[in-house]
């Protein structure tokens, strides 16, 4: 996936709960969370808590996974 494009999709679909840039909001903070691609993909596919399953799919999903993995590695 393309993390730069994933940032755009994240801003449109995910930031409402996870906060701008994944800094946290009503949903968990993703920055620095050390998530791997497999975990992110499973969470997107299955949903968790208030997050419904399948919010993104196809190339958008691959791009969001790449973006979340990139920000989860930040301190």
N, C-alpha and C positions, 0 to 999 in steps of 0.2 A: 504494500500500500504506500501511498504518498502522504507523508505526515503534514506537508504544507496544505494540501487539499483537505486532509482530515481535520485540520484546524478550522477551516471554513465550515465544514459539515458540523463539527462539534459546536461551533458558535451558534448555528441555526437550530440544532436538535437537542444538544446536551447541556449547554451552558445555563439554561434556565434553572436547572437543578444543581448541576455540578459547579456552577460559577464560571465566570469568565476565565478562560485559560485553565480550567480545572482546579481553581483555587479553593473550591468548596462553597456550598450554599446549603440548600435544604437536603442535598445529597452529599455523599462523602467527598472529601478532598482527594483528587487524583494526583496532583503534583507530589512527587516524592514517595508515592505509595508502593513503588517497586513491583508493579504488576507486570506479568509477562503476557505475551500475545495470546497464549492459550486461555488464560484466565479471563482476559478481556473479551475474547471471542465467545466463551461460554456464557459470560454474564450478559452480553448482547443477545445471544440466542435464547437464553432461558429467562432473562429478566431476574430481578431481585428486589425484594421489598416493594416499594412503590413504583419501581422502574418496570414498565411492561416489556415483554419479550419482543425482539425483532424491530426495534425502533429504526434501525438502519439495516440495509442489506446490499448485497452485490459489491460493486466498487466502493460505494460510500462506506460500507462496513469495513472493508480492507483498509481504507484510508483513515477512518476513525481509530481502528485498532493501532495502526502505525503511529498516529498522533498520541494516543493515550500512553502507549509504551514509551514514546519519547519524553513526554512530560513526567511520567512516573519515575523516570531515572534521575530527574532533577532533584537537588536537595530541597 
